């Protein structure tokens, strides 16, 4: 969340985040160099500082796949990537009972 300091300030003021995040995507073995790598969106459990209610914070990211020299790969060639860089694109907060569980946490 360091990429969005104002958002981080609001979250820090209003909730306590758990110490770990769950990466919602894991790249498969068809990725020659990145198989097993985890990437966003990331889900973090939290509690409201106001009333202690259970919350879910979802960090939405945009991935950039690149070669060893740093050249960005087209979507058709991402399985050849040796590096991945993620940019935070948005943060969603939901009550835990209403969090989506069907894999569509962030829209693209």
Secondary structure, 3 states (H helix, E strand, C coil): CCCCHHHHHHHHHHEEECCCCEEEEECCCCCCCCCCCEEEEEEEEEEECCCCCEEEEEEEEEEEEECCCCCECCHHHHHHCCEEEEEEEEEEEEEHHHCCCCCCCCCC
